[in-house]
Amino acid sequence: MNTKTESGVRILAESAILIAVGTVLAQLQLFRMPNGGSVTVVSMLPFILISFRHGSRWGLLAGFANSLLQMLLGGLYAPPAGTAAALAGAVMLDYILAFTLLGTAAWFAHLLGKEYTATNIAFGTFVVCAIRFLCSFVSGFLIWSSLSEQGFGAVTFSLGYNASYMVPETIITMVAMLALFKKAPSLFRL
């Protein structure tokens, strides 16, 4: 085998291991919301790390695999509207886009500089977590709005519901990623 093939096989194997780790971590939930969403033990970190280590192309592939596993193992929540369009929208926003786009962390980090620093690691991690929140937020007021019958408007309900788990999840992920960068900076240089 040539060096390029060996490198691709190594990255594929590493990604498979990190996908498995992320899938297990997603099952370790600190709390779970009634209609989907939870605070986990850094389950996004392995997918973001793949992006930092091998670029957004590999990160997107790993994130897409994660989105499929989240639907299969996390339980796909059917939206209250009960239509095929609502289900397709929930699948696209709550799973495919939300988890696949975690793989773009390296791209966002490199907007602040080619070499990784704590600042651009934090920035890349924050932006992809914010994108995941945005996907869930939009899904909340477009697809899940019938749950806001408690007197909240659909936008306010979605904002509060999704922030209640995504803000802690984002903070935990950023702290863990920065600690990993500080303790093992070589993981971010290949």
VEXFI-369321 format. One record per atom (N, C-alpha, C): atom name; residue number from 0; chain; x, y, z. Coordinates in nm, 3 decimals, decimal comma. Example, Ala and Ser with C-alpha at 12.3 -4.5 7.8 and 13.67 -1.06 7.14 Angstrom:
2
 atom   n chain      c1      c2      c3
    N   0     A   1,319  -0,569   0,780
   CA   0     A   1,230  -0,450   0,780
    C   0     A   1,320  -0,330   0,780
    N   1     A   1,285  -0,225   0,708
   CA   1     A   1,367  -0,106   0,714
    C   1     A   1,290   0,003   0,787
***
This chain:
190
 atom   n chain      c1      c2      c3
    N   0     A   0,084  -0,119   0,000
   CA   0     A   0,000   0,000   0,000
    C   0     A   0,088   0,124   0,000
    N   1     A   0,036   0,227  -0,064
   CA   1     A   0,112   0,351  -0,063
    C   1     A   0,078   0,433   0,061
    N   2     A   0,155   0,536   0,083
   CA   2     A   0,140   0,618   0,202
    C   2     A   0,003   0,684   0,209
    N   3     A  -0,050   0,730   0,095
   CA   3     A  -0,180   0,795   0,094
    C   3     A  -0,289   0,697   0,135
    N   4     A  -0,284   0,575   0,086
   CA   4     A  -0,383   0,474   0,123
    C   4     A  -0,372   0,439   0,271
    N   5     A  -0,248   0,421   0,319
   CA   5     A  -0,227   0,391   0,461
    C   5     A  -0,281   0,503   0,548
    N   6     A  -0,260   0,627   0,506
   CA   6     A  -0,308   0,741   0,582
    C   6     A  -0,461   0,742   0,585
    N   7     A  -0,524   0,716   0,471
   CA   7     A  -0,670   0,713   0,465
    C   7     A  -0,728   0,603   0,552
    N   8     A  -0,663   0,487   0,552
   CA   8     A  -0,710   0,375   0,635
    C   8     A  -0,694   0,410   0,783
    N   9     A  -0,583   0,474   0,817
   CA   9     A  -0,560   0,514   0,957
    C   9     A  -0,665   0,615   1,002
    N  10     A  -0,694   0,713   0,917
   CA  10     A  -0,794   0,814   0,952
    C  10     A  -0,932   0,750   0,963
    N  11     A  -0,963   0,660   0,872
   CA  11     A  -1,092   0,591   0,877
    C  11     A  -1,105   0,510   1,005
    N  12     A  -1,000   0,439   1,043
   CA  12     A  -1,003   0,359   1,166
    C  12     A  -1,016   0,449   1,289
    N  13     A  -0,940   0,556   1,291
   CA  13     A  -0,949   0,651   1,404
    C  13     A  -1,088   0,712   1,412
    N  14     A  -1,144   0,749   1,297
   CA  14     A  -1,279   0,807   1,295
    C  14     A  -1,382   0,706   1,345
    N  15     A  -1,368   0,582   1,304
   CA  15     A  -1,462   0,478   1,349
    C  15     A  -1,457   0,463   1,501
    N  16     A  -1,336   0,466   1,556
   CA  16     A  -1,322   0,454   1,702
    C  16     A  -1,385   0,574   1,771
    N  17     A  -1,359   0,695   1,719
   CA  17     A  -1,416   0,816   1,781
    C  17     A  -1,568   0,821   1,765
    N  18     A  -1,619   0,771   1,653
   CA  18     A  -1,765   0,764   1,635
    C  18     A  -1,824   0,670   1,740
    N  19     A  -1,758   0,558   1,762
   CA  19     A  -1,806   0,463   1,864
    C  19     A  -1,801   0,527   2,003
    N  20     A  -1,693   0,597   2,034
   CA  20     A  -1,681   0,664   2,164
    C  20     A  -1,792   0,769   2,179
    N  21     A  -1,814   0,849   2,075
   CA  21     A  -1,919   0,951   2,081
    C  21     A  -2,058   0,890   2,098
    N  22     A  -2,080   0,775   2,034
   CA  22     A  -2,209   0,707   2,045
    C  22     A  -2,231   0,657   2,188
    N  23     A  -2,128   0,604   2,250
   CA  23     A  -2,139   0,559   2,390
    C  23     A  -2,160   0,680   2,481
    N  24     A  -2,085   0,786   2,460
   CA  24     A  -2,099   0,906   2,543
    C  24     A  -2,239   0,967   2,532
    N  25     A  -2,302   0,954   2,415
   CA  25     A  -2,438   1,007   2,397
    C  25     A  -2,539   0,933   2,484
    N  26     A  -2,505   0,811   2,523
   CA  26     A  -2,595   0,734   2,608
    C  26     A  -2,579   0,771   2,756
    N  27     A  -2,470   0,839   2,789
   CA  27     A  -2,445   0,884   2,927
    C  27     A  -2,504   1,023   2,944
    N  28     A  -2,629   1,029   2,979
   CA  28     A  -2,702   1,155   2,984
    C  28     A  -2,715   1,205   3,127
    N  29     A  -2,682   1,333   3,144
   CA  29     A  -2,699   1,397   3,274
    C  29     A  -2,846   1,431   3,297
    N  30     A  -2,914   1,474   3,192
   CA  30     A  -3,060   1,483   3,193
    C  30     A  -3,112   1,483   3,051
    N  31     A  -3,238   1,442   3,038
   CA  31     A  -3,301   1,426   2,906
    C  31     A  -3,432   1,504   2,905
    N  32     A  -3,453   1,575   2,797
   CA  32     A  -3,576   1,652   2,780
    C  32     A  -3,688   1,559   2,731
    N  33     A  -3,813   1,593   2,760
   CA  33     A  -3,924   1,503   2,728
    C  33     A  -3,949   1,479   2,579
    N  34     A  -3,913   1,574   2,493
   CA  34     A  -3,938   1,560   2,350
    C  34     A  -3,810   1,562   2,268
    N  35     A  -3,705   1,511   2,326
   CA  35     A  -3,576   1,508   2,258
    C  35     A  -3,483   1,615   2,310
    N  36     A  -3,354   1,586   2,300
   CA  36     A  -3,252   1,676   2,351
    C  36     A  -3,208   1,632   2,489
    N  37     A  -3,078   1,638   2,513
   CA  37     A  -3,026   1,600   2,643
    C  37     A  -2,890   1,664   2,665
    N  38     A  -2,850   1,666   2,790
   CA  38     A  -2,714   1,705   2,825
    C  38     A  -2,639   1,575   2,849
    N  39     A  -2,532   1,557   2,773
   CA  39     A  -2,457   1,433   2,779
    C  39     A  -2,317   1,458   2,835
    N  40     A  -2,244   1,350   2,848
   CA  40     A  -2,105   1,357   2,893
    C  40     A  -2,018   1,372   2,768
    N  41     A  -2,004   1,494   2,721
   CA  41     A  -1,922   1,537   2,606
    C  41     A  -1,940   1,452   2,480
    N  42     A  -2,062   1,417   2,446
   CA  42     A  -2,083   1,331   2,329
    C  42     A  -2,050   1,399   2,196
    N  43     A  -2,048   1,531   2,190
   CA  43     A  -2,013   1,600   2,066
    C  43     A  -1,862   1,609   2,046
    N  44     A  -1,787   1,598   2,153
   CA  44     A  -1,642   1,617   2,148
    C  44     A  -1,572   1,527   2,046
    N  45     A  -1,600   1,396   2,040
   CA  45     A  -1,528   1,312   1,943
    C  45     A  -1,548   1,356   1,798
    N  46     A  -1,666   1,404   1,764
   CA  46     A  -1,695   1,444   1,626
    C  46     A  -1,627   1,575   1,592
    N  47     A  -1,624   1,665   1,688
   CA  47     A  -1,555   1,792   1,669
    C  47     A  -1,404   1,766   1,662
    N  48     A  -1,355   1,674   1,742
   CA  48     A  -1,213   1,640   1,741
    C  48     A  -1,170   1,581   1,606
    N  49     A  -1,254   1,499   1,546
   CA  49     A  -1,222   1,446   1,412
    C  49     A  -1,202   1,561   1,315
    N  50     A  -1,287   1,661   1,322
   CA  50     A  -1,274   1,777   1,236
    C  50     A  -1,142   1,850   1,261
    N  51     A  -1,109   1,872   1,388
   CA  51     A  -0,983   1,940   1,419
    C  51     A  -0,862   1,859   1,375
    N  52     A  -0,868   1,730   1,388
   CA  52     A  -0,754   1,645   1,354
    C  52     A  -0,738   1,623   1,203
    N  53     A  -0,851   1,608   1,132
   CA  53     A  -0,841   1,565   0,993
    C  53     A  -0,915   1,654   0,894
    N  54     A  -0,971   1,763   0,942
   CA  54     A  -1,038   1,857   0,853
    C  54     A  -1,188   1,836   0,845
    N  55     A  -1,252   1,932   0,783
   CA  55     A  -1,397   1,932   0,779
    C  55     A  -1,455   1,821   0,692
    N  56     A  -1,384   1,775   0,590
   CA  56     A  -1,436   1,665   0,508
    C  56     A  -1,457   1,541   0,592
    N  57     A  -1,356   1,502   0,668
   CA  57     A  -1,369   1,386   0,757
    C  57     A  -1,468   1,415   0,870
    N  58     A  -1,466   1,538   0,919
   CA  58     A  -1,559   1,577   1,024
    C  58     A  -1,704   1,566   0,979
    N  59     A  -1,732   1,610   0,856
   CA  59     A  -1,868   1,601   0,803
    C  59     A  -1,911   1,455   0,787
    N  60     A  -1,821   1,370   0,738
   CA  60     A  -1,854   1,228   0,724
    C  60     A  -1,884   1,164   0,860
    N  61     A  -1,801   1,196   0,958
   CA  61     A  -1,823   1,142   1,093
    C  61     A  -1,950   1,198   1,154
    N  62     A  -1,975   1,327   1,133
   CA  62     A  -2,096   1,388   1,184
    C  62     A  -2,221   1,329   1,121
    N  63     A  -2,213   1,297   0,992
   CA  63     A  -2,327   1,234   0,925
    C  63     A  -2,353   1,095   0,983
    N  64     A  -2,245   1,019   1,004
   CA  64     A  -2,261   0,888   1,068
    C  64     A  -2,324   0,904   1,206
    N  65     A  -2,281   1,006   1,278
   CA  65     A  -2,337   1,035   1,410
    C  65     A  -2,486   1,066   1,400
    N  66     A  -2,526   1,142   1,300
   CA  66     A  -2,668   1,177   1,286
    C  66     A  -2,753   1,052   1,266
    N  67     A  -2,704   0,959   1,187
   CA  67     A  -2,778   0,834   1,165
    C  67     A  -2,784   0,751   1,294
    N  68     A  -2,672   0,744   1,365
   CA  68     A  -2,670   0,669   1,491
    C  68     A  -2,759   0,735   1,596
    N  69     A  -2,763   0,867   1,600
   CA  69     A  -2,850   0,937   1,694
    C  69     A  -2,997   0,901   1,669
    N  70     A  -3,034   0,894   1,540
   CA  70     A  -3,173   0,857   1,508
    C  70     A  -3,202   0,713   1,547
    N  71     A  -3,107   0,624   1,520
   CA  71     A  -3,129   0,482   1,547
    C  71     A  -3,125   0,450   1,696
    N  72     A  -3,028   0,504   1,767
   CA  72     A  -3,008   0,467   1,907
    C  72     A  -3,073   0,564   2,005
    N  73     A  -3,083   0,690   1,968
   CA  73     A  -3,140   0,790   2,057
    C  73     A  -3,291   0,795   2,050
    N  74     A  -3,345   0,730   1,951
   CA  74     A  -3,489   0,732   1,935
    C  74     A  -3,533   0,854   1,857
    N  75     A  -3,586   0,831   1,742
   CA  75     A  -3,637   0,939   1,660
    C  75     A  -3,771   0,982   1,716
    N  76     A  -3,780   1,107   1,755
   CA  76     A  -3,905   1,160   1,809
    C  76     A  -3,992   1,209   1,694
    N  77     A  -4,110   1,152   1,681
   CA  77     A  -4,202   1,196   1,576
    C  77     A  -4,267   1,327   1,617
    N  78     A  -4,268   1,425   1,528
   CA  78     A  -4,329   1,554   1,562
    C  78     A  -4,480   1,541   1,581
    N  79     A  -4,538   1,630   1,660
   CA  79     A  -4,681   1,621   1,690
    C  79     A  -4,771   1,640   1,569
    N  80     A  -4,723   1,709   1,465
   CA  80     A  -4,807   1,731   1,347
    C  80     A  -4,842   1,599   1,279
    N  81     A  -4,753   1,500   1,288
   CA  81     A  -4,781   1,368   1,236
    C  81     A  -4,784   1,357   1,084
    N  82     A  -4,733   1,455   1,012
   CA  82     A  -4,730   1,447   0,866
    C  82     A  -4,593   1,402   0,819
    N  83     A  -4,587   1,354   0,697
   CA  83     A  -4,460   1,312   0,638
    C  83     A  -4,365   1,431   0,625
    N  84     A  -4,419   1,548   0,591
   CA  84     A  -4,336   1,668   0,578
    C  84     A  -4,277   1,708   0,712
    N  85     A  -4,357   1,700   0,819
   CA  85     A  -4,306   1,734   0,952
    C  85     A  -4,198   1,636   0,994
    N  86     A  -4,218   1,508   0,967
   CA  86     A  -4,117   1,407   1,001
    C  86     A  -3,989   1,430   0,923
    N  87     A  -4,001   1,458   0,793
   CA  87     A  -3,882   1,485   0,711
    C  87     A  -3,809   1,609   0,761
    N  88     A  -3,885   1,713   0,797
   CA  88     A  -3,823   1,834   0,851
    C  88     A  -3,751   1,808   0,982
    N  89     A  -3,813   1,729   1,070
   CA  89     A  -3,749   1,695   1,198
    C  89     A  -3,623   1,614   1,176
    N  90     A  -3,628   1,517   1,085
   CA  90     A  -3,509   1,436   1,056
    C  90     A  -3,397   1,526   1,004
    N  91     A  -3,431   1,615   0,910
   CA  91     A  -3,328   1,700   0,850
    C  91     A  -3,270   1,799   0,952
    N  92     A  -3,356   1,870   1,025
   CA  92     A  -3,308   1,974   1,116
    C  92     A  -3,253   1,918   1,247
    N  93     A  -3,327   1,826   1,310
   CA  93     A  -3,289   1,777   1,443
    C  93     A  -3,178   1,674   1,440
    N  94     A  -3,157   1,610   1,327
   CA  94     A  -3,056   1,504   1,322
    C  94     A  -2,952   1,531   1,214
    N  95     A  -2,989   1,524   1,088
   CA  95     A  -2,889   1,528   0,980
    C  95     A  -2,807   1,657   0,985
    N  96     A  -2,872   1,773   0,977
   CA  96     A  -2,796   1,898   0,978
    C  96     A  -2,731   1,924   1,114
    N  97     A  -2,807   1,906   1,221
   CA  97     A  -2,758   1,939   1,355
    C  97     A  -2,630   1,863   1,389
    N  98     A  -2,625   1,734   1,359
   CA  98     A  -2,508   1,655   1,396
    C  98     A  -2,400   1,652   1,288
    N  99     A  -2,440   1,655   1,161
   CA  99     A  -2,340   1,654   1,054
    C  99     A  -2,254   1,779   1,058
    N 100     A  -2,316   1,894   1,082
   CA 100     A  -2,242   2,020   1,078
    C 100     A  -2,146   2,038   1,195
    N 101     A  -2,150   1,949   1,294
   CA 101     A  -2,045   1,951   1,398
    C 101     A  -1,908   1,931   1,333
    N 102     A  -1,906   1,865   1,219
   CA 102     A  -1,782   1,836   1,149
    C 102     A  -1,715   1,955   1,084
    N 103     A  -1,777   2,071   1,090
   CA 103     A  -1,717   2,191   1,029
    C 103     A  -1,635   2,273   1,129
    N 104     A  -1,612   2,221   1,246
   CA 104     A  -1,539   2,296   1,351
    C 104     A  -1,403   2,343   1,304
    N 105     A  -1,330   2,260   1,232
   CA 105     A  -1,196   2,300   1,185
    C 105     A  -1,205   2,419   1,090
    N 106     A  -1,303   2,418   1,003
   CA 106     A  -1,320   2,527   0,908
    C 106     A  -1,340   2,659   0,983
    N 107     A  -1,427   2,658   1,082
   CA 107     A  -1,451   2,781   1,159
    C 107     A  -1,328   2,820   1,240
    N 108     A  -1,258   2,723   1,297
   CA 108     A  -1,137   2,753   1,374
    C 108     A  -1,031   2,818   1,285
    N 109     A  -1,020   2,770   1,162
   CA 109     A  -0,918   2,824   1,071
    C 109     A  -0,952   2,964   1,020
    N 110     A  -1,073   3,010   1,043
   CA 110     A  -1,105   3,149   1,010
    C 110     A  -1,023   3,245   1,095
    N 111     A  -0,981   3,198   1,214
   CA 111     A  -0,902   3,283   1,305
    C 111     A  -0,752   3,258   1,294
    N 112     A  -0,711   3,165   1,211
   CA 112     A  -0,569   3,136   1,194
    C 112     A  -0,545   2,991   1,159
    N 113     A  -0,437   2,966   1,087
   CA 113     A  -0,407   2,831   1,040
    C 113     A  -0,364   2,739   1,154
    N 114     A  -0,285   2,790   1,247
   CA 114     A  -0,239   2,710   1,361
    C 114     A  -0,346   2,710   1,469
    N 115     A  -0,363   2,596   1,533
   CA 115     A  -0,461   2,588   1,640
    C 115     A  -0,409   2,657   1,766
    N 116     A  -0,496   2,736   1,824
   CA 116     A  -0,472   2,800   1,953
    C 116     A  -0,596   2,773   2,038
    N 117     A  -0,587   2,803   2,165
   CA 117     A  -0,704   2,787   2,251
    C 117     A  -0,820   2,873   2,200
    N 118     A  -0,788   2,990   2,148
   CA 118     A  -0,893   3,080   2,099
    C 118     A  -0,967   3,021   1,980
    N 119     A  -0,893   2,973   1,879
   CA 119     A  -0,966   2,923   1,762
    C 119     A  -1,028   2,786   1,786
    N 120     A  -0,972   2,707   1,878
   CA 120     A  -1,037   2,581   1,918
    C 120     A  -1,171   2,613   1,985
    N 121     A  -1,170   2,710   2,077
   CA 121     A  -1,293   2,750   2,145
    C 121     A  -1,393   2,807   2,045
    N 122     A  -1,344   2,888   1,952
   CA 122     A  -1,432   2,950   1,854
    C 122     A  -1,498   2,844   1,765
    N 123     A  -1,418   2,753   1,710
   CA 123     A  -1,473   2,648   1,624
    C 123     A  -1,573   2,562   1,698
    N 124     A  -1,541   2,527   1,821
   CA 124     A  -1,631   2,445   1,903
    C 124     A  -1,761   2,521   1,932
    N 125     A  -1,749   2,647   1,971
   CA 125     A  -1,868   2,726   2,001
    C 125     A  -1,958   2,741   1,878
    N 126     A  -1,899   2,772   1,764
   CA 126     A  -1,980   2,796   1,643
    C 126     A  -2,058   2,671   1,604
    N 127     A  -1,994   2,554   1,606
   CA 127     A  -2,069   2,433   1,564
    C 127     A  -2,176   2,396   1,667
    N 128     A  -2,150   2,423   1,794
   CA 128     A  -2,254   2,401   1,895
    C 128     A  -2,369   2,499   1,873
    N 129     A  -2,337   2,622   1,837
   CA 129     A  -2,440   2,722   1,808
    C 129     A  -2,521   2,682   1,684
    N 130     A  -2,456   2,625   1,585
   CA 130     A  -2,526   2,578   1,466
    C 130     A  -2,621   2,464   1,504
    N 131     A  -2,574   2,373   1,587
   CA 131     A  -2,662   2,264   1,632
    C 131     A  -2,783   2,322   1,706
    N 132     A  -2,760   2,418   1,794
   CA 132     A  -2,870   2,485   1,864
    C 132     A  -2,966   2,550   1,764
    N 133     A  -2,910   2,621   1,666
   CA 133     A  -2,993   2,690   1,567
    C 133     A  -3,081   2,592   1,491
    N 134     A  -3,027   2,477   1,453
   CA 134     A  -3,108   2,375   1,384
    C 134     A  -3,224   2,330   1,472
    N 135     A  -3,197   2,303   1,598
   CA 135     A  -3,302   2,259   1,690
    C 135     A  -3,403   2,371   1,717
    N 136     A  -3,353   2,494   1,728
   CA 136     A  -3,440   2,609   1,751
    C 136     A  -3,537   2,629   1,635
    N 137     A  -3,485   2,626   1,512
   CA 137     A  -3,570   2,642   1,394
    C 137     A  -3,671   2,528   1,385
    N 138     A  -3,625   2,407   1,409
   CA 138     A  -3,716   2,292   1,411
    C 138     A  -3,824   2,312   1,517
    N 139     A  -3,786   2,365   1,631
   CA 139     A  -3,880   2,385   1,741
    C 139     A  -3,996   2,475   1,706
    N 140     A  -3,968   2,587   1,638
   CA 140     A  -4,081   2,675   1,609
    C 140     A  -4,148   2,645   1,476
    N 141     A  -4,079   2,575   1,385
   CA 141     A  -4,145   2,539   1,260
    C 141     A  -4,222   2,406   1,269
    N 142     A  -4,165   2,309   1,339
   CA 142     A  -4,220   2,173   1,338
    C 142     A  -4,286   2,135   1,470
    N 143     A  -4,226   2,176   1,582
   CA 143     A  -4,274   2,134   1,713
    C 143     A  -4,363   2,239   1,780
    N 144     A  -4,406   2,339   1,706
   CA 144     A  -4,476   2,453   1,767
    C 144     A  -4,606   2,418   1,839
    N 145     A  -4,669   2,308   1,806
   CA 145     A  -4,794   2,274   1,874
    C 145     A  -4,773   2,240   2,022
    N 146     A  -4,648   2,221   2,064
   CA 146     A  -4,620   2,193   2,204
    C 146     A  -4,618   2,321   2,288
    N 147     A  -4,624   2,436   2,224
   CA 147     A  -4,614   2,562   2,297
    C 147     A  -4,748   2,612   2,346
    N 148     A  -4,836   2,524   2,378
   CA 148     A  -4,970   2,562   2,423
    C 148     A  -4,971   2,614   2,567
    N 149     A  -4,857   2,619   2,634
   CA 149     A  -4,851   2,665   2,772
    C 149     A  -4,852   2,817   2,782
    N 150     A  -4,890   2,885   2,676
   CA 150     A  -4,894   3,030   2,680
    C 150     A  -4,773   3,097   2,619
    N 151     A  -4,673   3,021   2,586
   CA 151     A  -4,555   3,076   2,520
    C 151     A  -4,580   3,081   2,370
    N 152     A  -4,524   3,178   2,305
   CA 152     A  -4,524   3,176   2,159
    C 152     A  -4,431   3,065   2,112
    N 153     A  -4,448   3,021   1,991
   CA 153     A  -4,367   2,911   1,938
    C 153     A  -4,217   2,943   1,941
    N 154     A  -4,181   3,066   1,908
   CA 154     A  -4,039   3,104   1,905
    C 154     A  -3,983   3,105   2,047
    N 155     A  -4,056   3,164   2,139
   CA 155     A  -4,011   3,170   2,278
    C 155     A  -4,000   3,031   2,338
    N 156     A  -4,100   2,949   2,311
   CA 156     A  -4,098   2,811   2,360
    C 156     A  -3,976   2,737   2,307
    N 157     A  -3,952   2,746   2,177
   CA 157     A  -3,839   2,677   2,116
    C 157     A  -3,706   2,728   2,171
    N 158     A  -3,696   2,857   2,187
   CA 158     A  -3,573   2,916   2,242
    C 158     A  -3,545   2,862   2,382
    N 159     A  -3,644   2,865   2,468
   CA 159     A  -3,626   2,817   2,605
    C 159     A  -3,601   2,668   2,613
    N 160     A  -3,679   2,592   2,538
   CA 160     A  -3,666   2,446   2,542
    C 160     A  -3,527   2,404   2,496
    N 161     A  -3,485   2,453   2,380
   CA 161     A  -3,357   2,410   2,324
    C 161     A  -3,237   2,468   2,398
    N 162     A  -3,250   2,589   2,450
   CA 162     A  -3,141   2,646   2,529
    C 162     A  -3,121   2,570   2,659
    N 163     A  -3,228   2,513   2,714
   CA 163     A  -3,218   2,445   2,843
    C 163     A  -3,122   2,326   2,841
    N 164     A  -3,104   2,265   2,726
   CA 164     A  -3,006   2,156   2,719
    C 164     A  -2,883   2,192   2,636
    N 165     A  -2,899   2,282   2,535
   CA 165     A  -2,784   2,313   2,450
    C 165     A  -2,684   2,408   2,515
    N 166     A  -2,729   2,497   2,601
   CA 166     A  -2,634   2,586   2,669
    C 166     A  -2,541   2,504   2,760
    N 167     A  -2,595   2,418   2,849
   CA 167     A  -2,503   2,337   2,930
    C 167     A  -2,417   2,242   2,845
    N 168     A  -2,477   2,184   2,741
   CA 168     A  -2,402   2,093   2,654
    C 168     A  -2,286   2,167   2,586
    N 169     A  -2,311   2,288   2,543
   CA 169     A  -2,207   2,369   2,478
    C 169     A  -2,096   2,404   2,577
    N 170     A  -2,132   2,446   2,695
   CA 170     A  -2,032   2,482   2,797
    C 170     A  -1,946   2,361   2,832
    N 171     A  -2,010   2,248   2,856
   CA 171     A  -1,936   2,125   2,890
    C 171     A  -1,841   2,087   2,777
    N 172     A  -1,890   2,093   2,654
   CA 172     A  -1,807   2,055   2,538
    C 172     A  -1,690   2,150   2,521
    N 173     A  -1,714   2,280   2,535
   CA 173     A  -1,605   2,376   2,520
    C 173     A  -1,499   2,360   2,628
    N 174     A  -1,542   2,342   2,752
   CA 174     A  -1,447   2,324   2,862
    C 174     A  -1,364   2,198   2,840
    N 175     A  -1,431   2,089   2,802
   CA 175     A  -1,359   1,963   2,779
    C 175     A  -1,263   1,974   2,661
    N 176     A  -1,306   2,040   2,553
   CA 176     A  -1,219   2,054   2,435
    C 176     A  -1,097   2,139   2,468
    N 177     A  -1,117   2,246   2,544
   CA 177     A  -1,003   2,330   2,582
    C 177     A  -0,909   2,258   2,678
    N 178     A  -0,965   2,178   2,768
   CA 178     A  -0,881   2,098   2,858
    C 178     A  -0,801   1,996   2,778
    N 179     A  -0,864   1,933   2,681
   CA 179     A  -0,794   1,837   2,595
    C 179     A  -0,684   1,905   2,516
    N 180     A  -0,713   2,023   2,464
   CA 180     A  -0,611   2,099   2,389
    C 180     A  -0,494   2,136   2,478
    N 181     A  -0,523   2,176   2,602
   CA 181     A  -0,416   2,215   2,695
    C 181     A  -0,331   2,094   2,736
    N 182     A  -0,397   1,981   2,764
   CA 182     A  -0,325   1,863   2,813
    C 182     A  -0,259   1,783   2,701
    N 183     A  -0,319   1,785   2,581
   CA 183     A  -0,265   1,704   2,471
    C 183     A  -0,269   1,782   2,340
    N 184     A  -0,191   1,889   2,330
   CA 184     A  -0,196   1,970   2,207
    C 184     A  -0,153   1,893   2,083
    N 185     A  -0,078   1,786   2,102
   CA 185     A  -0,035   1,708   1,985
    C 185     A  -0,153   1,640   1,915
    N 186     A  -0,264   1,622   1,984
   CA 186     A  -0,384   1,566   1,919
    C 186     A  -0,437   1,657   1,810
    N 187     A  -0,403   1,783   1,816
   CA 187     A  -0,454   1,880   1,722
    C 187     A  -0,355   1,912   1,610
    N 188     A  -0,243   1,839   1,604
   CA 188     A  -0,143   1,858   1,500
    C 188     A  -0,111   1,725   1,435
    N 189     A  -0,139   1,717   1,307
   CA 189     A  -0,104   1,595   1,233
    C 189     A  -0,023   1,630   1,112
***
